[in-house]
Each structure stands twice: as structure tokens, then as C-alpha cells.
Amino acid sequence: MKNISDFKKFASLSTWKDEELTAFLKYFEEKKFKTNEIVVAESTEGQEVYLLVEGKVRVEREVMGEEQTLKILEKGEFFGEMSLFDNYPRSATVRCFEDARLLLMNKNNWEKLRKDNPKVAMNFLQLIIQTLSMRLRQTNKNLEILSLWLV
């Protein structure tokens, strides 16, 4: 069952007040997945962001006909955030590495949150931007390393 203690597993939400977390929680639903179950599939339409409350998931992409692991996400991380803002297909598959419990917010609930509680929505948006920025920086480092191998 979802409650604000689920959000306290996210270091990035640790500075939020309990009333902000309570307001935020009502826009999420809980889902459980089994090991090897696909949460989202690459190239499919998506309109949800997922917060990983328990378990681990593997982010993977098909490269030359084989699944390649991009990253393992653990509790306290989130994924799928781009689908709240663009209308492009999912950029990767996310598969459970072990049994997992996730909280998800769909695009409609994101819009409701923005209207109902702009301050909480802005806090979440800031968190998303920080996470995307970190991921982009890591991608840049990875590309730099890869380019050294190609020389």
C-alpha cells in the first residue's frame, strides 16, 4: 500500500515537507512487477513516470538484435519521465531485475498536479530536470570514452 514513507526512500524528496509528500502521493498509483517482467517496452507509447519503491529494474535497448543493459536502477530512482513531456515512443525497455514495487503517475495526473498544486509540481519538475541533467552528463562521459576506443 502506498504512503509517504515510500517517498522518503528517494533522497531527492528528503527535503520535502510531509504535507507536500501527502499532496504528491494522491497523483500516483501503485503497481507490482515480478522478476523479468517488462514495465515499459522500447518503441511503445508511454505516458507515465515510474518511481521505484522496492526492487531493481534493468534499462535496456536492442542493439544489433541483442538486448544491451544501459543501467540498473534501484529503489529511490525513477524512469519514464520523458513521456510526461513529449509524444515520442519509449527510448528503452525497462525490465524487472528482481520483484519490484513502483509508483506511477500518468500524464493526466501530472496535468492535474500542475493545476491543483503548482508548488509541488514545480518541485517535482526541478527534480526531473536535475535527473535528466545528470543522465546527460553521464552520457557525454560515456561518449567521450567510446570515442577514444574508435580512434
C-alpha positions in Angstrom: 0.0 0.0 0.0 1.4 3.4 -0.9 2.1 6.0 1.7 4.5 8.9 2.2 7.2 6.7 3.7 7.6 5.4 0.1 8.7 8.8 -1.0 11.2 9.0 1.9 13.2 6.3 0.1 14.0 9.0 -2.5 17.0 11.1 -1.3 15.8 13.8 -3.7 12.5 14.1 -1.9 14.0 14.2 1.6 13.7 17.9 1.9 10.0 17.9 1.1 7.6 18.5 3.9 5.2 15.8 4.9 2.2 17.8 3.6 3.9 18.2 0.2 4.6 14.5 0.1 1.0 13.7 1.1 -0.3 16.0 -1.7 2.1 14.5 -4.2 1.1 10.9 -3.3 -2.5 11.2 -4.3 -1.5 11.5 -8.0 0.2 8.1 -8.0 -1.0 4.6 -8.3 1.0 1.5 -7.1 1.9 -1.4 -9.3 3.9 -4.6 -8.5 6.0 -6.5 -11.1 7.8 -9.8 -11.0 11.4 -10.6 -11.9 11.9 -10.4 -15.7 8.5 -8.7 -16.2 8.7 -5.8 -18.6 7.5 -2.5 -17.2 7.8 -0.5 -20.4 8.9 -1.6 -23.8 11.2 0.3 -26.2 9.4 2.0 -29.1 6.0 1.8 -27.5 3.9 4.8 -26.5 4.2 5.8 -22.9 2.6 8.4 -20.7 3.8 7.5 -17.2 6.7 8.3 -14.9 7.6 5.5 -12.5 9.2 5.8 -9.1 11.0 2.7 -7.9 10.0 2.0 -4.3 11.3 -1.6 -3.9 13.4 -3.8 -6.1 15.7 -3.2 -9.1 15.0 -2.7 -12.8 17.2 -3.0 -15.8 17.1 -0.4 -18.5 18.0 -2.0 -21.8 18.0 -1.3 -25.6 18.1 -3.5 -28.5 21.4 -3.1 -30.4 22.1 -5.1 -33.5 19.5 -7.6 -32.5 20.7 -8.1 -28.9 19.5 -6.6 -25.6 22.1 -4.4 -24.1 21.9 -3.2 -20.5 22.3 0.5 -20.2 21.8 0.8 -16.4 20.4 -0.9 -13.3 18.1 1.3 -11.3 17.5 0.7 -7.6 14.9 1.9 -5.1 14.8 5.6 -4.8 15.3 6.2 -8.6 12.7 7.0 -11.3 12.3 6.5 -15.0 9.9 7.2 -17.8 9.8 10.9 -17.1 10.3 12.0 -20.7 6.9 10.6 -21.6 5.2 13.3 -19.5 6.6 16.0 -21.8 7.0 14.6 -25.3 4.9 12.4 -27.5 7.7 10.1 -28.7 7.9 6.3 -28.1 9.8 4.9 -25.2 13.6 5.1 -25.7 14.4 1.9 -23.9 12.8 -1.2 -22.3 12.7 -1.4 -18.5 12.6 -5.0 -17.2 12.5 -6.1 -13.6 15.8 -7.4 -12.4 14.0 -8.6 -9.3 10.5 -8.3 -7.9 9.6 -4.6 -7.8 7.0 -2.2 -6.4 6.6 1.0 -8.3 4.5 4.2 -8.0 3.4 5.6 -11.3 2.0 8.9 -12.4 0.3 9.2 -15.7 0.2 12.3 -17.9 -3.4 13.2 -16.9 -2.4 13.1 -13.2 0.7 15.2 -14.0 -1.6 17.9 -15.6 -3.9 17.7 -12.5 -1.0 18.1 -10.2 0.2 21.2 -12.1 -3.2 22.8 -11.8 -4.0 21.7 -8.2 -0.7 22.2 -6.6 1.8 24.2 -8.7 4.4 24.4 -6.0 4.6 20.6 -5.6 4.6 20.2 -9.4 7.5 22.7 -9.7 9.4 20.8 -7.1 8.9 17.6 -9.0 9.8 19.3 -12.3 13.0 20.6 -10.7 13.9 17.0 -9.6 13.2 15.7 -13.1 15.4 18.4 -14.7 18.3 17.6 -12.2 18.0 13.9 -13.0 17.9 14.4 -16.8 20.9 16.7 -16.5 22.9 14.1 -14.5 22.0 11.4 -17.1 23.0 13.7 -19.9 26.4 14.4 -18.3 26.9 10.7 -17.8 26.0 10.0 -21.5 28.5 12.7 -22.5 31.2 11.0 -20.5 30.3 7.6 -22.0 30.5 9.0 -25.5 33.9 10.6 -24.7 35.2 7.2 -23.5 33.7 5.5 -26.5 35.3 8.0 -28.9 38.7 7.1 -27.5 38.2 3.5 -28.5 37.2 4.5 -32.0 40.4 6.5 -32.7 
